[in-house]
């Protein structure tokens, strides 16, 4: 199953594609979508939408997972992050993908074992879990971490569902 992980941001949105076959995970692709800061907000959101729509069209994931918004000390930054997150969820839903959401602390705990892990720790564990993914930009590493978390959660849900059916 092909899964898309997304780490939303207005300046930089990370995306990561993995293939999950049971407990086996394989890196497919990753990247970062950057909008032009000088452009009006609406144009930047369109840039984000178009770039992610192209990623979805190219890789045809079965589902998507998005990191939840955290509350920032700067309300303006939080609002812009929320708008970018809305576009990220919209592009996936419009493509017909089920969209899961995971808190950043949950993702860090699932990948590193500590909910307060820093970006370098997350990137190091992602590289370990997905050999061959190469050097990762921080936003792409976070997106791959979201995809890995989603793969593990989806696998657990399938196992629990199968156990209920056979019980």
N, CA and C of each residue as an Amber inpcrd file, in Angstrom:
protein
   501
   0.8370000  -1.1550000   0.0000000   0.0000000   0.0000000   0.0000000
   0.8990000   1.2400000   0.0000000   0.5800000   2.1900000  -0.8320000
   1.3310000   3.4320000  -0.9330000   0.6670000   4.4720000  -0.0210000
   1.4800000   5.1020000   0.8480000   0.9730000   6.0740000   1.8090000
   1.6830000   7.4080000   1.6430000   0.9360000   8.4750000   1.8460000
   1.4580000   9.8290000   1.7500000   1.4500000  10.4690000   3.1280000
   2.6020000  10.9470000   3.5710000   2.6960000  11.7000000   4.8170000
   2.9170000  13.1630000   4.4910000   2.2890000  14.0380000   5.2640000
   2.3680000  15.4670000   4.9950000   2.6630000  16.2460000   6.2690000
   3.6240000  17.1590000   6.1760000   3.9780000  18.0580000   7.2680000
   3.6930000  19.4750000   6.7780000   2.4910000  20.0030000   7.0810000
   2.0740000  21.2670000   6.4860000   2.8150000  22.4900000   7.0140000
   2.9760000  23.4410000   6.1300000   3.5360000  24.7410000   6.4620000
   3.3360000  25.6500000   5.2720000   3.2420000  26.9400000   5.5170000
   3.0400000  27.8630000   4.4050000   4.3440000  28.1070000   3.6560000
   5.4400000  28.2660000   4.3750000   6.7280000  28.4670000   3.7070000
   7.2500000  27.1690000   3.1250000   7.1130000  26.0810000   3.8710000
   7.6230000  24.7790000   3.4220000   6.6940000  23.6780000   3.9210000
   6.1650000  22.8930000   3.0010000   5.3520000  21.7270000   3.3270000
   6.1360000  20.4980000   2.9030000   6.4250000  19.6440000   3.8700000
   7.1190000  18.4060000   3.5610000   6.1350000  17.3330000   3.1390000
   6.5680000  16.4910000   2.1950000   5.7540000  15.3430000   1.7980000
   6.6680000  14.1280000   1.6890000   6.0890000  12.9730000   1.9830000
   6.8410000  11.7330000   1.8920000   5.9350000  10.5970000   1.4680000
   6.4220000   9.7870000   0.5640000   5.6780000   8.6290000   0.0620000
   6.4270000   7.3730000   0.4840000   5.6980000   6.4380000   1.1100000
   6.2840000   5.1450000   1.4570000   5.3800000   4.0320000   0.9330000
   5.9750000   2.8690000   0.7610000   5.2160000   1.6640000   0.4310000
   5.2340000   0.7880000   1.6760000   4.0620000   0.3450000   2.0910000
   3.9400000  -0.5040000   3.2740000   3.3840000  -1.8560000   2.8460000
   4.1150000  -2.9000000   3.1830000   3.6760000  -4.2660000   2.9130000
   3.7930000  -5.0230000   4.2350000   2.6830000  -5.0680000   4.9760000
   2.7460000  -5.6280000   6.3220000   3.6250000  -4.7300000   7.1740000
   4.6290000  -5.3250000   7.8240000   5.5630000  -4.5620000   8.6530000
   6.7290000  -4.0000000   7.8530000   6.8150000  -4.3360000   6.5880000
   7.9330000  -3.8790000   5.7510000   7.5900000  -2.5310000   5.1430000
   8.5070000  -1.5900000   5.3300000   8.3300000  -0.2490000   4.7860000
   9.4540000   0.0480000   3.8070000   9.1030000   0.7780000   2.7480000
  10.0900000   1.1420000   1.7440000   9.8790000   2.5990000   1.3440000
  10.9750000   3.3230000   1.2710000  10.9310000   4.7160000   0.8250000
  10.6360000   4.7530000  -0.6750000   9.7100000   5.5950000  -1.0810000
   9.3980000   5.7750000  -2.4940000   9.8970000   7.1390000  -2.9700000
   9.4930000   8.2010000  -2.2870000   9.8860000   9.5520000  -2.6930000
   9.6090000  10.5200000  -1.5500000  10.2330000  11.6760000  -1.6220000
   9.9490000  12.7300000  -0.6450000  10.3600000  14.0590000  -1.2380000
   9.8910000  15.1070000  -0.6070000  10.2670000  16.4350000  -1.0670000
   9.6660000  17.5180000  -0.2030000   9.9040000  18.7330000  -0.6120000
   9.3890000  19.9010000   0.0960000   8.7960000  20.8570000  -0.9190000
   7.5810000  21.3000000  -0.6510000   6.9250000  22.3070000  -1.4830000
   7.1680000  23.6470000  -0.8080000   7.7300000  24.5770000  -1.5610000
   7.9950000  25.9110000  -1.0280000   7.1640000  26.9280000  -1.8070000
   6.5250000  27.8150000  -1.0620000   5.7890000  28.8990000  -1.7290000
   6.6650000  30.1500000  -1.7330000   6.3420000  31.0580000  -2.6000000
   7.1150000  32.2930000  -2.7170000   6.5960000  33.3250000  -1.7060000
   7.3940000  33.6630000  -0.6960000   6.9400000  34.5770000   0.3590000
   6.4540000  35.9400000  -0.1330000   6.9560000  36.4020000  -1.2570000
   6.5570000  37.7180000  -1.7640000   5.1580000  37.6910000  -2.3870000
   4.6520000  36.4980000  -2.7090000   3.3380000  36.3810000  -3.3560000
   2.2120000  36.5730000  -2.3360000   1.0400000  36.9890000  -2.8090000
  -0.1210000  37.0910000  -1.9220000  -0.4700000  35.7100000  -1.3440000
  -1.0750000  35.7230000  -0.1660000  -1.4080000  34.4750000   0.5280000
  -2.2080000  33.5250000  -0.3530000  -3.2080000  34.0190000  -1.0450000
  -4.0430000  33.1540000  -1.8880000  -3.2080000  32.4570000  -2.9550000
  -2.2750000  33.1630000  -3.5490000  -1.4100000  32.5690000  -4.5750000
  -0.5070000  31.4980000  -3.9670000  -0.0260000  31.7490000  -2.7580000
   0.8430000  30.7810000  -2.0900000   0.0710000  29.4940000  -1.7920000
  -1.1960000  29.6340000  -1.4210000  -2.0110000  28.4510000  -1.1470000
  -2.2830000  27.6630000  -2.4280000  -2.4610000  28.3650000  -3.5320000
  -2.6380000  27.6970000  -4.8310000  -1.3620000  26.9620000  -5.2170000
  -0.2000000  27.5680000  -4.9930000   1.0810000  26.9080000  -5.2830000
   1.1840000  25.5980000  -4.5030000   0.8090000  25.6450000  -3.2460000
   0.8400000  24.4590000  -2.3890000  -0.1150000  23.3910000  -2.9180000
  -1.3350000  23.7960000  -3.2410000  -2.3360000  22.8580000  -3.7570000
  -1.8490000  22.1930000  -5.0470000  -1.3980000  22.9940000  -5.9870000
  -0.9800000  22.4600000  -7.2860000   0.1910000  21.4840000  -7.1590000
   1.1720000  21.8350000  -6.3340000   2.3500000  20.9680000  -6.1750000
   1.9640000  19.6370000  -5.5310000   1.1160000  19.6770000  -4.5090000
   0.7130000  18.4210000  -3.8570000  -0.2140000  17.6040000  -4.7410000
  -1.0480000  18.2610000  -5.5350000  -1.9060000  17.5320000  -6.4760000
  -1.0440000  16.7680000  -7.4740000   0.0640000  17.3660000  -7.9010000
   0.9870000  16.6980000  -8.8310000   1.6500000  15.4910000  -8.1620000
   2.0260000  15.6110000  -6.8890000   2.6280000  14.4930000  -6.1570000
   1.6290000  13.3430000  -6.0610000   0.3880000  13.6570000  -5.7280000
  -0.6500000  12.6190000  -5.6090000  -0.9130000  11.9640000  -6.9570000
  -0.9770000  12.7590000  -8.0210000  -1.2170000  12.2060000  -9.3570000
  -0.0800000  11.2870000  -9.7840000   1.1470000  11.6410000  -9.4350000
   2.2990000  10.8360000  -9.8330000   2.3970000   9.5240000  -9.0570000
   2.1630000   9.5730000  -7.7490000   2.4140000   8.3990000  -6.9030000
   1.1670000   7.5970000  -6.5390000   0.0010000   8.1620000  -6.7020000
  -1.2810000   7.4900000  -6.4540000  -1.3420000   6.7570000  -5.1080000
  -1.1740000   7.4930000  -4.0070000  -1.2400000   6.8430000  -2.6960000
  -2.6560000   6.3610000  -2.3870000  -2.7520000   5.3840000  -1.4880000
  -4.0480000   4.8460000  -1.0640000  -4.6580000   5.6910000   0.0470000
  -3.8160000   6.3430000   0.8340000  -4.3070000   7.2180000   1.8950000
  -3.2430000   8.2400000   2.2430000  -3.6590000   9.2210000   3.0300000
  -2.7590000  10.2940000   3.4310000  -2.8450000  10.4860000   4.9360000
  -1.7700000  11.0030000   5.5050000  -1.7440000  11.3420000   6.9240000
  -1.1010000  12.7140000   7.0670000  -1.6750000  13.5300000   7.9440000
  -1.2560000  14.9100000   8.1150000  -0.9160000  15.1560000   9.5790000
   0.1560000  15.8960000   9.7940000   0.4930000  16.2900000  11.1560000
  -0.4770000  17.3830000  11.6080000  -0.9890000  17.2340000  12.8310000
  -1.9200000  18.2260000  13.3690000  -1.1940000  19.5330000  13.6640000
  -1.9560000  20.6140000  13.6730000  -1.4130000  21.9300000  13.9620000
  -1.1330000  22.0660000  15.4520000   0.0010000  22.6380000  15.7670000
   0.2950000  22.9750000  17.1540000   0.0750000  24.4720000  17.3150000
  -0.2540000  24.8810000  18.5100000  -0.4920000  26.2960000  18.7500000
   0.8420000  26.9800000  18.9670000   1.1050000  27.9660000  18.1550000
   2.3450000  28.7230000  18.1750000   2.1750000  29.9380000  19.0910000
   3.2680000  30.5030000  19.5390000   3.1740000  31.7140000  20.3590000
   2.7560000  32.9160000  19.5240000   2.9900000  32.8650000  18.2220000
   2.6060000  33.9500000  17.3160000   1.2780000  33.5830000  16.6560000
   0.1860000  34.2780000  17.0100000  -1.1250000  33.9260000  16.4490000
  -1.1750000  34.0290000  14.9290000  -0.4510000  34.9890000  14.3530000
  -0.4290000  35.1500000  12.8900000   0.1860000  33.9130000  12.2300000
   1.2710000  33.3970000  12.8000000   1.9150000  32.1860000  12.2660000
   0.9980000  30.9870000  12.3900000   0.3050000  30.8720000  13.5140000
  -0.6170000  29.7620000  13.7260000  -1.7480000  29.8000000  12.7060000
  -2.2640000  30.9910000  12.4440000  -3.3380000  31.1390000  11.4740000
  -2.8740000  30.7270000  10.0750000  -1.6840000  31.1720000   9.6710000
  -1.1600000  30.8120000   8.3470000  -0.8970000  29.3100000   8.2550000
  -0.3920000  28.7270000   9.3260000  -0.1730000  27.2880000   9.3460000
  -1.5010000  26.5510000   9.1930000  -2.5210000  27.0450000   9.8750000
  -3.8530000  26.4290000   9.7620000  -4.4020000  26.5060000   8.3460000
  -4.1580000  27.6230000   7.6780000  -4.6240000  27.7600000   6.2970000
  -3.8910000  26.7870000   5.3740000  -2.5870000  26.6660000   5.5720000
  -1.8160000  25.7170000   4.7590000  -2.2760000  24.2910000   5.0450000
  -2.5180000  23.9930000   6.3110000  -2.9800000  22.6550000   6.6920000
  -4.3340000  22.3440000   6.0490000  -5.2020000  23.3440000   5.9940000
  -6.5010000  23.1640000   5.3410000  -6.3380000  22.8100000   3.8660000
  -5.4220000  23.4750000   3.1890000  -5.1620000  23.1870000   1.7740000
  -4.5940000  21.7740000   1.6200000  -3.6810000  21.4060000   2.5090000
  -3.0730000  20.0710000   2.4530000  -4.1530000  18.9930000   2.5980000
  -5.0600000  19.1910000   3.5580000  -6.1350000  18.2150000   3.7600000
  -7.1080000  18.2250000   2.5810000  -7.3760000  19.4080000   2.0470000
  -8.2920000  19.5310000   0.9130000  -7.7650000  18.7990000  -0.3140000
  -6.4970000  18.9900000  -0.6430000  -5.9570000  18.3610000  -1.8530000
  -6.0190000  16.8350000  -1.7370000  -5.7450000  16.3010000  -0.5470000
  -5.8170000  14.8450000  -0.3600000  -7.2600000  14.3610000  -0.4260000
  -8.1640000  15.0530000   0.2540000  -9.5760000  14.6450000   0.2520000
 -10.1780000  14.7750000  -1.1450000  -9.8280000  15.8350000  -1.8520000
 -10.3530000  16.0420000  -3.2120000  -9.8810000  14.9380000  -4.1570000
  -8.7140000  14.3550000  -3.8650000  -8.1970000  13.2420000  -4.6610000
  -8.8360000  11.9130000  -4.2480000  -9.7400000  11.9660000  -3.2740000
 -10.4380000  10.7560000  -2.8510000  -9.6970000   9.9390000  -1.8100000
  -8.6720000  10.5310000  -1.1840000  -7.8930000   9.7880000  -0.1980000
  -8.4860000   9.9370000   1.1910000  -8.5510000   8.8410000   1.9500000
  -8.8660000   9.0060000   3.3700000  -7.6960000   9.7340000   4.0260000
  -8.0030000  10.6540000   4.9390000  -6.9700000  11.4740000   5.5630000
  -6.9780000  11.2330000   7.0730000  -5.8490000  10.7740000   7.5910000
  -5.6840000  10.5940000   9.0340000  -4.8900000  11.7730000   9.5730000
  -5.0700000  12.0600000  10.8570000  -4.3600000  13.1600000  11.4950000
  -3.6460000  12.6410000  12.7410000  -2.4080000  13.1020000  12.9270000
  -1.6130000  12.6870000  14.0820000  -0.9470000  13.9040000  14.7100000
  -0.9840000  13.9640000  16.0330000  -0.3130000  15.0410000  16.7550000
   1.1980000  14.8780000  16.6000000   1.9000000  15.9980000  16.5570000
   3.3590000  15.9750000  16.3860000   4.0270000  15.1630000  17.4980000
   3.5870000  15.3280000  18.7250000   4.1780000  14.5780000  19.8420000
   3.9490000  13.0740000  19.6770000   2.7790000  12.6920000  19.1480000
   2.4810000  11.2720000  18.9130000   3.4210000  10.7020000  17.8600000
   3.6360000  11.4520000  16.7890000   4.5300000  11.0070000  15.7160000
   5.9490000  10.8440000  16.2500000   6.4250000  11.8330000  16.9960000
   7.7820000  11.7700000  17.5490000   7.9300000  10.5760000  18.4940000
   6.9190000  10.3320000  19.3000000   6.9800000   9.1990000  20.2210000
   6.9710000   7.8790000  19.4430000   6.1790000   7.8070000  18.3790000
   6.1060000   6.5890000  17.5680000   7.4180000   6.3150000  16.8340000
   8.1020000   7.3530000  16.4050000   9.3150000   7.1880000  15.6020000
  10.5680000   7.1070000  16.4680000  10.6850000   8.0270000  17.4320000
  11.9050000   8.1320000  18.2350000  11.7490000   7.4710000  19.6030000
  10.5110000   7.4420000  20.1080000  10.2750000   6.9080000  21.4440000
  10.1270000   7.9920000  22.4860000  10.2750000   9.2500000  22.0550000
  10.1730000  10.3950000  22.9560000   9.3350000  11.4690000  22.2650000
   8.2790000  11.9230000  22.9230000   7.3970000  12.9250000  22.3300000
   8.0180000  14.2920000  22.1610000   9.1280000  14.5420000  22.8480000
   9.7870000  15.8490000  22.7480000  11.0520000  15.7760000  21.8890000
  11.1660000  14.7630000  21.0400000  12.3530000  14.6110000  20.1970000
  12.5030000  15.8140000  19.2740000  13.7580000  16.1430000  18.9450000
  13.9740000  17.2600000  18.0280000  14.0150000  16.7500000  16.5810000
  14.0560000  17.6980000  15.6480000  14.0040000  17.3530000  14.2200000
  15.1670000  16.4610000  13.7940000  16.3450000  16.6780000  14.3610000
  17.5070000  15.8560000  14.0050000  17.3010000  14.4020000  14.4320000
  16.7150000  14.1920000  15.6000000  16.4440000  12.8310000  16.0640000
  15.4130000  12.1460000  15.1640000  14.3830000  12.8860000  14.7850000
  13.3570000  12.3220000  13.8970000  13.9860000  11.9460000  12.5580000
  14.7740000  12.8380000  11.9860000  15.4180000  12.5730000  10.6880000
  16.3370000  11.3560000  10.7760000  17.0710000  11.2330000  11.8710000
  17.9830000  10.0870000  12.0310000  17.2130000   8.7760000  12.0930000
  16.1080000   8.7540000  12.8190000  15.3130000   7.5190000  12.9120000
  14.6150000   7.1960000  11.5930000  14.1420000   8.2190000  10.9050000
  13.5100000   7.9880000   9.5990000  14.5350000   7.3680000   8.6440000
  15.7510000   7.8970000   8.6370000  16.8040000   7.3550000   7.7740000
  17.1160000   5.9120000   8.1300000  17.0190000   5.5940000   9.4010000
  17.2730000   4.2160000   9.8550000  16.1350000   3.2740000   9.4550000
  14.9050000   3.7690000   9.5380000  13.7310000   2.9530000   9.2100000
  13.5070000   2.8150000   7.7110000  14.0080000   3.7850000   6.9550000
  13.8380000   3.7680000   5.4950000  15.2090000   3.8730000   4.8260000
  15.9830000   2.7890000   4.8430000  17.3160000   2.8420000   4.2300000
  17.2260000   3.2880000   2.7640000  18.1920000   4.0850000   2.3740000
  18.2280000   4.5330000   0.9870000  17.4380000   5.7860000   0.7140000
  16.8520000   6.3940000   1.7550000  16.0650000   7.6080000   1.5030000
  16.9540000   8.8250000   1.2820000  18.2520000   8.6700000   1.5490000
  19.1960000   9.7520000   1.2810000  19.0970000  10.8540000   2.3060000
  19.8700000  11.9210000   2.1090000  19.7860000  13.0530000   3.0280000
  18.3960000  13.6780000   2.9400000  17.8400000  14.0120000   4.0780000
  16.4650000  14.5150000   4.1180000  16.4040000  15.9490000   4.6170000
  15.6240000  16.7700000   3.9280000  15.2940000  18.0930000   4.4570000
  14.4160000  17.8750000   5.6830000  14.4820000  18.7610000   6.6720000
  13.7090000  18.5540000   7.9050000  12.2100000  18.3580000   7.6810000
  11.6080000  19.1300000   6.7790000  10.1670000  19.0030000   6.5490000
   9.8240000  17.6820000   5.8680000  10.6730000  17.2230000   4.9650000
  10.4580000  15.9320000   4.3090000  10.6290000  14.7840000   5.3030000
  11.6130000  14.8940000   6.1970000  11.8140000  13.8700000   7.2330000
  10.5920000  13.7850000   8.1310000  10.0480000  14.9390000   8.5180000
   8.8390000  14.9430000   9.3530000   7.6630000  14.3060000   8.6120000
   7.5340000  14.5910000   7.3110000   6.4460000  14.0130000   6.5290000
   6.5890000  12.4910000   6.4270000   7.8160000  12.0160000   6.2170000
   8.0390000  10.5660000   6.1870000   7.7370000   9.9420000   7.5460000
   8.0470000  10.6620000   8.6270000   7.7250000  10.1700000   9.9740000
   6.2130000  10.0350000  10.1480000   5.4660000  10.9820000   9.6140000
   4.0000000  10.9100000   9.6730000   3.5160000   9.6990000   8.8730000
   4.0930000   9.4700000   7.7050000   3.7030000   8.3200000   6.8750000
   4.0240000   7.0060000   7.5860000   5.1820000   6.9130000   8.2230000
   5.5590000   5.6950000   8.9580000   4.5910000   5.4580000  10.1080000
   4.2790000   6.5100000  10.8460000   3.3130000   6.4010000  11.9500000
   1.9770000   5.9060000  11.4240000   1.5470000   6.4600000  10.3060000
   0.2690000   6.0500000   9.7140000   0.3090000   4.5790000   9.2850000
   1.4100000   4.1560000   8.7210000   1.5410000   2.7470000   8.3160000
   1.4110000   1.8360000   9.5280000   2.0530000   2.2000000  10.6190000
   1.9860000   1.3760000  11.8370000   0.5800000   1.3830000  12.4320000
  -0.0530000   2.5370000  12.4490000  -1.4150000   2.6300000  13.0070000
  -2.4150000   1.8810000  12.1250000  -2.2800000   2.0020000  10.8150000
  -3.1800000   1.2920000   9.9000000  -2.9790000  -0.2150000  10.0210000
  -1.7270000  -0.6480000  10.1660000  -1.4480000  -2.0720000  10.3440000
  -2.0420000  -2.6040000  11.6220000  -1.9470000  -1.8340000  12.6920000
  -2.5370000  -2.2380000  13.9680000  -4.0550000  -2.3210000  13.8440000
  -4.6650000  -1.3440000  13.1860000  -6.1190000  -1.3520000  13.0110000
  -6.5670000  -2.5690000  12.2060000  -5.8070000  -2.9290000  11.1640000
  -6.1520000  -4.1200000  10.3730000  -6.0400000  -5.3840000  11.2280000
  -4.9950000  -5.4760000  12.0460000  -4.7990000  -6.6510000  12.8950000
  -5.9210000  -6.7670000  13.9080000  -6.2720000  -5.6560000  14.5400000
  -7.3420000  -5.6710000  15.5420000  -8.6680000  -6.0160000  14.8640000
  -8.9060000  -5.4360000  13.6950000 -10.1440000  -5.7320000  12.9580000
 -10.2310000  -7.1990000  12.5750000  -9.1190000  -7.7780000  12.1340000
  -9.1040000  -9.1960000  11.7570000  -9.3170000 -10.0710000  12.9960000
  -8.7620000  -9.6680000  14.1250000  -8.9350000 -10.4390000  15.3570000
 -10.3910000 -10.4130000  15.8070000 -11.0620000  -9.2800000  15.6350000
 -12.4840000  -9.1830000  16.0070000 -13.3450000 -10.0670000  15.1220000
 -13.0020000 -10.1390000  13.8380000 -13.7850000 -10.9380000  12.8910000
 -13.6470000 -12.4270000  13.2240000 -12.4630000 -12.8600000  13.6010000
 -12.2370000 -14.2810000  13.8720000 -12.6550000 -14.6870000  15.2900000
 -12.8640000 -13.7180000  16.1580000 -13.2030000 -14.0380000  17.5510000
 -14.6380000 -14.4780000  17.7090000
